[in-house]
Amino acid sequence: MSYVILGCRLLLLGIFLASLAGKARGRQAFREFVAATATLLAVRSVPARRLALLAMAAEAAIVVLLAVPATLPAGFALAAVTLGGFGYALARALRQGRAAPCRCFGSSSAPVGGRHVIRNLVLIAAAMTALVATLGGAPQAVETPGVIVTALAALVCVVLVTRLDDIAELFRPAVAGR
């Protein structure tokens, strides 16, 4: 396994695990995710609930597939497809002027914006890079120090991605009276 594959694997595993945990951490978090899904996709509550459950099932499947070495290609492929679907839904909602919090990781109340679509594109690139590298030949040896550095880098990236809305808020221009 190369460091690229390992880094992308840990990044995507962390992202989807955090996303799933944020939505499943309690009834209120799930209700908020369903409400955001209904608004962003312009559907009623029953289809929104089903779509929310489908999204969470895909996230759970990705976590399992990425956790098992033999299923890495399937995990990377499903991650790319799922992120593509999420990105399309977010971009469509933006084009149609539907504002709702993303609730991608459960807690953010920041409305969906272009940064969420860009985030998904970057994560799709990571998944596709890892998929190509996984299918691209003989595995390369990795050494413990490199694994540690790769894991730490992936962890930092997971934190940055999951806290994207908070980071964006830090750099937002101050508004008078606030």
Backbone as ProteinMPNN parsed JSONL, in Angstrom:
{"seq_chain_A": "MSYVILGCRLLLLGIFLASLAGKARGRQAFREFVAATATLLAVRSVPARRLALLAMAAEAAIVVLLAVPATLPAGFALAAVTLGGFGYALARALRQGRAAPCRCFGSSSAPVGGRHVIRNLVLIAAAMTALVATLGGAPQAVETPGVIVTALAALVCVVLVTRLDDIAELFRPAVAGR", "coords_chain_A": {"N_chain_A": [[0.857, -1.185, 0.0], [0.625, 2.154, -0.882], [1.691, 5.401, 0.342], [0.025, 7.387, -0.601], [-2.38, 6.039, -1.168], [-2.94, 5.121, 1.429], [-3.169, 7.589, 2.805], [-5.371, 8.809, 1.481], [-7.273, 6.883, 2.0], [-7.479, 6.962, 4.847], [-8.275, 9.629, 5.138], [-10.802, 9.713, 3.762], [-12.155, 7.714, 5.156], [-12.213, 8.851, 7.724], [-13.7, 11.207, 7.174], [-16.222, 10.217, 6.268], [-16.95, 8.695, 8.473], [-17.121, 10.666, 10.479], [-19.159, 12.196, 9.347], [-21.335, 10.398, 9.306], [-21.547, 9.839, 12.057], [-22.19, 12.39, 13.018], [-24.765, 12.775, 12.05], [-26.148, 10.68, 13.169], [-26.014, 10.95, 15.863], [-28.066, 11.513, 17.563], [-31.646, 11.862, 18.002], [-32.512, 14.482, 17.447], [-30.424, 15.53, 15.864], [-30.643, 13.853, 13.63], [-33.255, 14.53, 12.788], [-32.824, 17.206, 12.074], [-31.073, 16.847, 9.945], [-32.756, 15.501, 8.139], [-34.655, 17.53, 7.719], [-33.029, 19.482, 6.493], [-32.337, 18.043, 4.214], [-34.854, 17.816, 3.007], [-35.388, 20.517, 2.399], [-33.157, 21.246, 0.759], [-33.399, 19.456, -1.379], [-35.924, 19.919, -2.192], [-38.189, 18.321, -1.488], [-40.874, 16.461, 0.037], [-41.428, 15.565, 3.535], [-41.477, 12.711, 4.02], [-40.255, 11.434, 1.682], [-37.812, 12.79, 2.007], [-36.867, 11.793, 4.421], [-36.415, 9.126, 3.711], [-34.44, 9.492, 1.747], [-32.461, 10.638, 3.331], [-31.88, 8.497, 5.04], [-30.926, 6.727, 3.103], [-28.619, 8.101, 2.276], [-27.148, 7.973, 4.653], [-26.848, 5.22, 4.863], [-25.244, 4.719, 2.643], [-22.964, 6.114, 3.457], [-22.251, 4.572, 5.704], [-21.703, 2.142, 4.448], [-19.487, 2.876, 2.918], [-17.617, 3.423, 4.949], [-17.284, 0.827, 6.026], [-16.345, -0.558, 3.733], [-13.941, 0.807, 3.25], [-12.568, 0.199, 5.52], [-11.864, -2.428, 5.321], [-9.233, -4.083, 3.879], [-9.397, -5.67, 1.492], [-11.583, -4.676, 0.14], [-11.078, -2.136, -0.701], [-10.956, -0.862, -3.373], [-13.714, -0.871, -4.093], [-14.708, 0.68, -2.008], [-13.439, 3.182, -2.446], [-14.539, 3.774, -4.972], [-17.333, 3.841, -4.4], [-17.313, 5.956, -2.595], [-16.534, 8.1, -4.265], [-18.704, 8.178, -6.078], [-20.853, 8.646, -4.318], [-20.096, 11.103, -3.147], [-20.182, 12.607, -5.472], [-22.927, 12.557, -6.025], [-23.883, 13.904, -3.734], [-22.594, 16.36, -4.114], [-23.738, 17.203, -6.535], [-26.418, 17.509, -5.718], [-26.1, 19.593, -3.867], [-25.075, 21.664, -5.509], [-27.207, 21.993, -7.278], [-29.235, 22.837, -5.531], [-28.131, 25.28, -4.763], [-28.128, 26.66, -7.248], [-30.852, 26.887, -7.619], [-31.563, 28.505, -5.598], [-32.199, 27.594, -3.038], [-31.898, 27.767, 0.301], [-30.375, 26.267, 3.001], [-29.051, 24.816, 5.977], [-26.082, 22.851, 5.641], [-25.637, 20.469, 7.124], [-23.977, 18.373, 6.76], [-22.114, 17.255, 8.454], [-23.6, 17.116, 10.626], [-23.814, 19.218, 12.72], [-23.437, 21.906, 11.848], [-24.77, 25.129, 11.235], [-24.481, 26.781, 9.168], [-25.407, 28.103, 6.022], [-25.703, 26.25, 2.934], [-23.09, 26.54, 0.598], [-20.881, 27.582, -2.076], [-18.42, 26.618, -1.234], [-18.956, 24.145, -0.142], [-19.554, 22.556, -2.323], [-17.106, 22.678, -3.675], [-15.506, 21.463, -1.734], [-16.528, 18.843, -1.889], [-15.728, 18.204, -4.5], [-12.941, 18.171, -4.221], [-12.689, 16.03, -2.442], [-13.722, 14.002, -4.05], [-11.702, 13.926, -5.956], [-9.633, 12.947, -4.342], [-10.648, 10.389, -3.74], [-10.781, 9.254, -6.316], [-8.103, 9.383, -7.101], [-6.958, 7.62, -5.253], [-8.348, 5.301, -5.961], [-7.422, 4.81, -8.585], [-4.704, 4.485, -8.003], [-4.856, 2.232, -6.387], [-5.734, 0.288, -8.149], [-3.661, 0.262, -9.841], [-1.369, -1.477, -9.925], [1.399, -3.28, -8.427], [1.523, -3.437, -4.867], [3.14, -1.03, -2.807], [5.752, -0.982, -0.409], [5.401, 0.237, 2.918], [6.651, 2.227, 5.595], [6.884, 2.432, 9.163], [7.415, 5.139, 10.276], [6.579, 6.723, 8.092], [3.924, 5.943, 7.858], [2.887, 6.953, 10.244], [3.248, 9.745, 9.896], [1.642, 10.094, 7.627], [-0.867, 9.323, 8.652], [-1.25, 11.295, 10.62], [-1.318, 13.595, 8.992], [-3.615, 13.014, 7.497], [-5.508, 13.05, 9.552], [-5.403, 15.766, 10.342], [-6.394, 16.894, 7.977], [-8.99, 15.788, 7.964], [-10.089, 17.058, 10.208], [-9.946, 19.739, 9.326], [-11.684, 19.64, 7.097], [-14.117, 18.791, 8.249], [-14.637, 20.888, 9.908], [-14.997, 23.017, 8.264], [-16.998, 25.025, 7.857], [-16.813, 26.506, 10.239], [-14.191, 27.446, 10.022], [-14.413, 28.999, 7.704], [-16.106, 30.957, 8.685], [-14.399, 32.305, 10.41], [-12.855, 33.791, 8.654], [-14.59, 35.429, 7.431], [-15.62, 38.665, 6.428], [-15.972, 41.226, 8.857], [-19.114, 42.404, 9.989], [-20.707, 45.487, 10.398], [-21.962, 46.324, 13.583], [-22.037, 43.847, 14.593]], "CA_chain_A": [[0.0, 0.0, 0.0], [1.418, 3.376, -0.928], [1.274, 6.454, 1.267], [-1.105, 8.087, -1.227], [-3.569, 5.224, -0.911], [-3.18, 5.159, 2.867], [-3.645, 8.923, 3.172], [-6.741, 8.988, 0.966], [-8.13, 5.94, 2.73], [-7.726, 7.498, 6.181], [-9.045, 10.863, 4.971], [-12.196, 9.4, 3.432], [-12.702, 6.96, 6.282], [-12.501, 9.835, 8.775], [-14.771, 12.104, 6.728], [-17.513, 9.527, 6.264], [-17.255, 8.313, 9.845], [-17.584, 11.889, 11.156], [-20.444, 12.565, 8.764], [-22.328, 9.456, 9.797], [-21.702, 10.051, 13.507], [-22.868, 13.665, 13.239], [-26.194, 12.636, 11.725], [-26.736, 9.609, 13.969], [-25.69, 11.14, 17.273], [-29.293, 11.659, 18.343], [-32.859, 12.098, 17.212], [-32.558, 15.868, 16.979], [-29.471, 15.658, 14.756], [-31.227, 13.19, 12.465], [-34.389, 15.36, 12.327], [-32.258, 18.384, 11.4], [-30.548, 16.386, 8.655], [-33.916, 15.236, 7.283], [-35.22, 18.833, 7.352], [-32.118, 20.088, 5.518], [-32.497, 17.262, 2.99], [-36.138, 18.21, 2.407], [-35.238, 21.868, 1.838], [-32.173, 21.274, -0.327], [-33.867, 18.672, -2.526], [-37.303, 20.345, -2.472], [-39.08, 17.16, -1.389], [-41.646, 16.384, 1.284], [-40.691, 14.957, 4.647], [-41.318, 11.255, 3.921], [-39.131, 11.125, 0.782], [-36.573, 13.333, 2.573], [-36.414, 10.834, 5.434], [-35.865, 7.968, 2.99], [-33.182, 9.911, 1.127], [-31.494, 10.814, 4.418], [-31.471, 7.15, 5.443], [-30.109, 6.194, 2.009], [-27.316, 8.764, 2.371], [-26.442, 7.418, 5.808], [-26.491, 3.835, 4.528], [-24.081, 4.801, 1.746], [-21.816, 6.494, 4.273], [-21.868, 3.405, 6.511], [-21.089, 1.161, 3.536], [-18.158, 3.388, 2.569], [-16.76, 3.203, 6.121], [-16.969, -0.603, 6.093], [-15.525, -0.92, 2.574], [-12.604, 1.38, 3.401], [-11.917, -0.409, 6.679], [-11.424, -3.775, 4.949], [-8.283, -3.934, 2.77], [-9.805, -6.352, 0.255], [-12.678, -3.957, -0.522], [-10.689, -0.732, -0.92], [-11.42, -0.278, -4.642], [-15.162, -0.623, -4.006], [-14.89, 1.802, -1.084], [-13.076, 4.424, -3.131], [-15.519, 4.013, -6.036], [-18.594, 4.266, -3.792], [-17.092, 7.294, -2.036], [-16.564, 9.07, -5.369], [-20.08, 8.273, -6.591], [-21.674, 9.265, -3.277], [-19.714, 12.518, -3.084], [-20.707, 13.222, -6.689], [-24.361, 12.764, -5.814], [-24.042, 14.977, -2.751], [-22.166, 17.616, -4.748], [-24.771, 17.585, -7.504], [-27.577, 17.998, -4.967], [-25.756, 20.898, -3.299], [-24.976, 22.636, -6.603], [-28.571, 22.216, -7.781], [-29.922, 23.664, -4.533], [-27.578, 26.639, -4.871], [-28.632, 27.262, -8.49], [-32.278, 27.152, -7.479], [-31.744, 29.465, -4.513], [-32.714, 26.984, -1.808], [-30.914, 27.922, 1.371], [-30.541, 25.434, 4.195], [-27.739, 24.376, 6.462], [-25.612, 21.627, 4.99], [-25.798, 19.336, 8.035], [-23.127, 17.293, 6.261], [-21.48, 16.633, 9.61], [-24.56, 17.123, 11.708], [-24.043, 20.338, 13.619], [-23.274, 23.243, 11.295], [-25.986, 25.844, 10.848], [-24.125, 27.645, 8.042], [-26.115, 27.693, 4.805], [-24.922, 25.644, 1.862], [-22.425, 27.503, -0.268], [-19.959, 27.037, -3.063], [-17.317, 25.907, -0.571], [-19.366, 22.753, 0.076], [-19.411, 21.875, -3.619], [-15.663, 22.56, -3.897], [-15.048, 20.425, -0.794], [-16.865, 17.536, -2.449], [-14.883, 17.966, -5.673], [-11.612, 17.804, -3.715], [-12.79, 14.678, -1.897], [-13.859, 13.1, -5.201], [-10.357, 13.79, -6.521], [-8.89, 12.043, -3.451], [-11.168, 9.031, -3.93], [-10.391, 8.766, -7.645], [-6.657, 9.181, -7.065], [-6.707, 6.376, -4.514], [-8.872, 4.183, -6.753], [-6.478, 4.559, -9.674], [-3.476, 3.955, -7.404], [-5.145, 0.883, -5.899], [-5.848, -0.615, -9.295], [-2.539, 0.49, -10.72], [-0.174, -2.302, -9.891], [1.875, -3.944, -7.219], [1.558, -2.582, -3.683], [4.449, -0.561, -2.371], [5.99, -1.129, 1.026], [5.369, 1.455, 3.721], [7.39, 2.088, 6.842], [6.166, 2.979, 10.311], [7.432, 6.602, 10.376], [5.746, 7.272, 7.02], [2.524, 5.678, 8.209], [2.528, 7.902, 11.306], [3.12, 11.071, 9.284], [0.462, 10.046, 6.757], [-2.059, 9.294, 9.514], [-1.403, 12.63, 11.222], [-1.744, 14.506, 7.924], [-5.016, 12.696, 7.198], [-6.298, 13.534, 10.686], [-5.495, 17.226, 10.21], [-7.305, 17.166, 6.859], [-10.352, 15.454, 8.407], [-10.533, 18.152, 11.085], [-10.169, 20.926, 8.497], [-12.877, 19.449, 6.27], [-15.321, 18.728, 9.077], [-14.84, 22.207, 10.544], [-14.906, 23.988, 7.17], [-17.889, 26.163, 8.08], [-16.238, 27.307, 11.321], [-13.005, 28.116, 9.481], [-14.899, 30.042, 6.791], [-16.656, 32.037, 9.523], [-13.273, 33.078, 10.944], [-12.307, 34.664, 7.628], [-15.663, 36.26, 6.868], [-15.457, 40.064, 6.823], [-16.824, 41.664, 9.973], [-20.258, 43.238, 9.628], [-20.933, 46.529, 11.403], [-23.024, 46.021, 14.521], [-21.931, 42.457, 15.036]], "C_chain_A": [[0.888, 1.228, 0.0], [0.881, 4.391, 0.082], [0.087, 7.241, 0.709], [-2.401, 7.331, -0.947], [-3.934, 5.282, 0.573], [-3.758, 6.507, 3.292], [-5.077, 9.171, 2.721], [-7.717, 8.088, 1.706], [-8.482, 6.497, 4.102], [-8.546, 8.784, 6.125], [-10.52, 10.544, 4.749], [-12.877, 8.608, 4.539], [-13.099, 7.921, 7.407], [-13.658, 10.752, 8.427], [-16.129, 11.415, 6.825], [-17.91, 9.049, 7.661], [-17.778, 9.52, 10.633], [-18.953, 12.315, 10.649], [-21.56, 11.681, 9.304], [-22.598, 9.677, 11.29], [-22.456, 11.342, 13.797], [-24.367, 13.577, 13.002], [-26.886, 11.643, 12.645], [-26.533, 9.804, 15.466], [-26.916, 11.327, 18.163], [-30.471, 11.953, 17.435], [-32.914, 13.511, 16.644], [-31.62, 16.068, 15.792], [-30.03, 15.018, 13.494], [-32.392, 14.011, 11.911], [-33.888, 16.592, 11.572], [-31.688, 18.013, 10.036], [-31.692, 16.115, 7.679], [-34.532, 16.562, 6.82], [-34.342, 19.529, 6.313], [-32.224, 19.363, 4.178], [-33.769, 17.665, 2.264], [-36.027, 19.574, 1.734], [-34.32, 21.867, 0.629], [-32.65, 20.537, -1.568], [-35.292, 19.02, -2.941], [-38.25, 19.147, -2.535], [-39.81, 17.216, -0.054], [-40.887, 15.575, 2.33], [-40.5, 13.446, 4.526], [-40.219, 10.883, 2.92], [-37.791, 11.646, 1.321], [-36.007, 12.381, 3.615], [-35.78, 9.616, 4.763], [-34.524, 8.303, 2.345], [-32.089, 10.105, 2.173], [-30.977, 9.457, 4.894], [-30.594, 6.499, 4.375], [-28.705, 6.797, 2.043], [-26.501, 8.183, 3.521], [-26.032, 5.967, 5.561], [-25.274, 3.809, 3.605], [-22.83, 5.165, 2.533], [-21.322, 5.323, 5.12], [-21.177, 2.353, 5.644], [-19.674, 1.595, 3.157], [-17.186, 3.147, 3.722], [-16.338, 1.733, 6.193], [-16.032, -1.002, 4.949], [-14.101, -0.386, 2.69], [-11.848, 0.775, 4.584], [-11.33, -1.785, 6.35], [-10.493, -3.673, 3.736], [-8.74, -4.553, 1.443], [-10.882, -5.592, -0.516], [-12.355, -2.483, -0.782], [-11.156, -0.172, -2.265], [-12.916, 0.039, -4.627], [-15.452, 0.562, -3.09], [-14.562, 3.131, -1.728], [-14.087, 4.774, -4.218], [-16.846, 4.498, -5.458], [-18.46, 5.653, -3.177], [-17.176, 8.35, -3.135], [-17.979, 9.267, -5.892], [-20.977, 8.994, -5.586], [-21.375, 10.754, -3.166], [-20.198, 13.268, -4.317], [-22.191, 13.51, -6.57], [-24.632, 13.882, -4.832], [-23.694, 16.328, -3.379], [-23.182, 18.117, -5.751], [-25.984, 18.17, -6.79], [-27.307, 19.382, -4.382], [-25.705, 21.975, -4.387], [-26.359, 22.98, -7.15], [-29.361, 23.11, -6.817], [-29.428, 25.104, -4.589], [-28.112, 27.357, -6.107], [-30.098, 27.659, -8.367], [-32.595, 28.045, -6.287], [-32.327, 28.88, -3.236], [-31.627, 27.019, -0.74], [-31.313, 27.043, 2.555], [-29.15, 25.118, 4.705], [-27.363, 23.052, 5.819], [-25.901, 20.402, 5.849], [-24.992, 18.119, 7.587], [-22.479, 16.531, 7.414], [-22.339, 16.79, 10.858], [-24.827, 18.448, 12.37], [-24.021, 21.729, 12.994], [-24.62, 23.851, 10.912], [-25.711, 26.798, 9.685], [-24.858, 27.165, 6.791], [-25.15, 27.106, 3.773], [-24.334, 26.737, 0.987], [-21.505, 26.802, -1.245], [-18.821, 26.257, -2.437], [-17.665, 24.44, -0.328], [-19.23, 21.942, -1.211], [-17.925, 21.653, -3.912], [-15.075, 21.488, -2.979], [-15.321, 19.037, -1.368], [-16.016, 17.209, -3.673], [-13.472, 17.538, -5.257], [-11.631, 16.378, -3.162], [-12.995, 13.642, -2.999], [-12.489, 12.87, -5.832], [-9.508, 12.848, -5.666], [-9.343, 10.599, -3.655], [-10.726, 8.452, -5.269], [-8.888, 8.519, -7.725], [-6.326, 7.862, -6.381], [-7.203, 5.163, -5.289], [-7.902, 3.811, -7.866], [-5.191, 3.948, -9.116], [-3.673, 2.523, -6.911], [-5.175, -0.127, -7.037], [-4.597, -0.623, -10.164], [-1.3, -0.332, -10.52], [0.149, -2.863, -8.532], [1.902, -2.975, -6.045], [2.992, -2.217, -3.304], [4.562, -0.721, -0.86], [5.908, 0.235, 1.705], [6.1, 1.173, 5.028], [6.679, 2.854, 7.939], [6.24, 4.513, 10.401], [6.557, 7.273, 9.295], [4.267, 7.079, 7.28], [2.054, 6.679, 9.26], [2.323, 9.294, 10.728], [1.871, 11.137, 8.405], [-0.818, 10.083, 7.575], [-2.299, 10.653, 10.164], [-1.881, 13.656, 10.191], [-3.209, 14.269, 7.58], [-5.923, 13.209, 8.31], [-6.474, 15.049, 10.631], [-6.474, 17.591, 9.095], [-8.756, 16.86, 7.226], [-10.904, 16.58, 9.281], [-10.825, 19.406, 10.265], [-11.448, 20.81, 7.669], [-14.141, 19.481, 7.118], [-15.625, 20.058, 9.762], [-14.783, 23.34, 9.513], [-15.767, 25.214, 7.409], [-17.36, 27.074, 9.188], [-15.018, 28.084, 10.832], [-13.418, 29.243, 8.544], [-15.435, 31.229, 7.578], [-15.54, 32.919, 10.089], [-12.753, 34.105, 9.941], [-13.362, 35.529, 6.947], [-15.45, 37.705, 7.315], [-16.455, 40.42, 7.932], [-17.921, 42.569, 9.439], [-20.486, 44.221, 10.751], [-22.109, 46.149, 12.286], [-22.994, 44.6, 15.032], [-20.77, 42.25, 15.932]], "O_chain_A": [[1.812, 1.324, 0.808], [-0.227, 4.255, 0.601], [-0.761, 7.708, 1.47], [-3.398, 7.925, -0.536], [-5.098, 5.471, 0.925], [-4.726, 6.558, 4.05], [-5.898, 9.68, 3.484], [-8.845, 8.483, 2.001], [-9.652, 6.507, 4.484], [-9.414, 9.005, 6.969], [-11.384, 11.048, 5.467], [-14.056, 8.821, 4.822], [-14.188, 7.812, 7.97], [-14.501, 11.045, 9.274], [-17.073, 11.964, 7.394], [-19.097, 9.009, 7.985], [-18.76, 9.407, 11.367], [-19.806, 12.743, 11.427], [-22.611, 12.177, 9.71], [-23.751, 9.697, 11.721], [-23.273, 11.39, 14.717], [-25.148, 14.239, 13.687], [-28.09, 11.752, 12.877], [-26.848, 8.912, 16.253], [-26.804, 11.3, 19.388], [-30.307, 12.253, 16.253], [-33.315, 13.712, 15.498], [-31.995, 16.714, 14.814], [-29.905, 15.58, 12.406], [-32.509, 14.173, 10.697], [-34.461, 16.975, 10.552], [-31.808, 18.78, 9.08], [-31.595, 16.473, 6.505], [-34.891, 16.699, 5.651], [-34.859, 20.104, 5.355], [-32.202, 20.0, 3.124], [-33.766, 17.838, 1.045], [-36.519, 19.761, 0.622], [-34.663, 22.425, -0.413], [-32.342, 20.944, -2.688], [-35.808, 18.484, -3.922], [-39.004, 18.978, -3.492], [-39.406, 17.932, 0.863], [-39.847, 14.981, 2.047], [-39.441, 12.942, 4.901], [-39.333, 10.098, 3.258], [-36.753, 11.015, 1.116], [-34.793, 12.184, 3.681], [-34.734, 9.134, 5.198], [-33.588, 7.505, 2.388], [-30.928, 9.776, 1.932], [-29.779, 9.289, 5.124], [-29.632, 5.801, 4.698], [-27.716, 6.086, 1.859], [-25.304, 7.931, 3.377], [-24.969, 5.541, 6.013], [-24.382, 2.976, 3.768], [-21.762, 4.598, 2.307], [-20.116, 5.106, 5.24], [-20.187, 1.749, 6.057], [-18.767, 0.766, 3.086], [-16.055, 2.716, 3.498], [-15.161, 1.435, 6.399], [-15.043, -1.7, 5.169], [-13.154, -1.053, 2.273], [-10.62, 0.839, 4.634], [-10.409, -2.249, 7.023], [-10.92, -3.222, 2.673], [-8.48, -3.988, 0.38], [-11.074, -5.839, -1.706], [-13.25, -1.682, -1.051], [-11.715, 0.925, -2.287], [-13.333, 1.098, -5.097], [-16.347, 1.359, -3.372], [-15.309, 4.1, -1.582], [-14.454, 5.939, -4.372], [-17.424, 5.46, -5.963], [-19.401, 6.445, -3.233], [-17.82, 9.383, -2.952], [-18.404, 10.398, -6.125], [-21.771, 9.854, -5.965], [-22.292, 11.573, -3.099], [-20.582, 14.434, -4.225], [-22.659, 14.577, -6.965], [-25.507, 14.717, -5.061], [-24.411, 17.312, -3.195], [-23.46, 19.315, -5.817], [-26.517, 19.201, -7.202], [-28.184, 20.245, -4.397], [-26.233, 23.072, -4.203], [-26.638, 24.14, -7.451], [-30.066, 24.024, -7.243], [-30.219, 26.04, -4.475], [-28.504, 28.521, -6.031], [-30.529, 28.655, -8.949], [-33.761, 28.312, -5.998], [-32.897, 29.615, -2.43], [-30.581, 26.382, -0.869], [-32.447, 27.086, 3.033], [-28.181, 25.15, 3.946], [-28.227, 22.237, 5.495], [-26.37, 19.39, 5.329], [-25.28, 16.987, 7.977], [-22.319, 15.312, 7.353], [-21.872, 16.623, 11.984], [-25.992, 18.789, 12.574], [-24.56, 22.661, 13.591], [-25.486, 23.185, 10.345], [-26.601, 27.537, 9.263], [-24.923, 25.964, 6.529], [-23.96, 27.423, 3.747], [-24.993, 27.729, 0.676], [-21.374, 25.578, -1.233], [-18.305, 25.323, -3.052], [-16.778, 23.586, -0.31], [-18.836, 20.776, -1.18], [-17.53, 20.571, -4.347], [-14.237, 20.695, -3.409], [-14.455, 18.163, -1.339], [-15.624, 16.058, -3.862], [-12.881, 16.649, -5.87], [-10.696, 15.61, -3.389], [-12.496, 12.522, -2.893], [-12.154, 11.744, -6.2], [-8.749, 12.04, -6.201], [-8.516, 9.691, -3.734], [-10.338, 7.286, -5.345], [-8.449, 7.552, -8.348], [-5.51, 7.083, -6.875], [-6.559, 4.114, -5.281], [-7.597, 2.635, -8.065], [-4.652, 3.003, -9.69], [-2.763, 1.699, -7.005], [-4.7, -1.254, -6.899], [-4.485, -1.411, -11.102], [-0.226, 0.109, -10.932], [-0.684, -2.917, -7.627], [2.267, -1.811, -6.214], [3.92, -3.008, -3.469], [3.574, -0.606, -0.135], [6.298, 1.253, 1.134], [6.157, 0.037, 5.498], [5.956, 3.813, 7.671], [5.199, 5.143, 10.59], [5.884, 8.268, 9.563], [3.452, 7.945, 6.962], [0.94, 7.196, 9.171], [1.331, 9.954, 11.037], [1.133, 12.121, 8.438], [-1.756, 10.8, 7.227], [-3.44, 11.107, 10.245], [-2.744, 14.484, 10.484], [-3.963, 15.224, 7.392], [-6.997, 13.746, 8.035], [-7.574, 15.556, 10.851], [-7.291, 18.497, 9.257], [-9.659, 17.6, 6.836], [-12.048, 17.002, 9.112], [-11.842, 20.065, 10.483], [-12.207, 21.773, 7.556], [-15.124, 20.123, 6.75], [-16.766, 20.31, 10.151], [-14.543, 24.493, 9.871], [-15.314, 26.337, 7.186], [-17.454, 28.296, 9.075], [-14.835, 29.248, 11.189], [-12.836, 30.327, 8.585], [-15.239, 32.378, 7.182], [-15.71, 34.13, 10.232], [-12.267, 35.166, 10.332], [-13.065, 36.266, 6.007], [-15.129, 37.941, 8.479], [-17.604, 39.977, 7.936], [-17.691, 43.393, 8.554], [-20.463, 43.847, 11.923], [-23.142, 45.701, 11.787], [-23.847, 44.201, 15.824], [-20.538, 41.133, 16.394]]}, "name": "protein", "num_of_chains": 1, "seq": "MSYVILGCRLLLLGIFLASLAGKARGRQAFREFVAATATLLAVRSVPARRLALLAMAAEAAIVVLLAVPATLPAGFALAAVTLGGFGYALARALRQGRAAPCRCFGSSSAPVGGRHVIRNLVLIAAAMTALVATLGGAPQAVETPGVIVTALAALVCVVLVTRLDDIAELFRPAVAGR"}
